[in-house]
Amino acid sequence: MLAPPARRKKLAAFRRRRAADTKRWRERRDNGRVCFTVEADATTFDLLEQLGWLPRRTDDRRAVAIAIGKLWHAGMDALLQKLAARR
């Protein structure tokens, strides 16, 4: 049984977006960049809001990605400083 035309249209659009996402991921991977899947819970979002890196209750995926990137870089900087202090 075929889905209604509107549903087929949505499904086709989803498949195009998914194919484009997969293509970009493979390009990054093939260029030697590391790709991670990140899972963030409410605690992480609360921390990002407290640090001022994320507006409250945002649905903007790009803003979330940038804020999580800042958090990752801050964590890596702290780790590197801690390792340098041990030497």
Secondary structure, 3 states (H helix, E strand, C coil): CCCCHHHHHHHHHHHHHHHHHHHHHHHHHHCCCCCCCCCCCHHHHHHHHHCCCCCCCCCCHHHHHHHHHHHHHHHHHHHHHHHHHHC
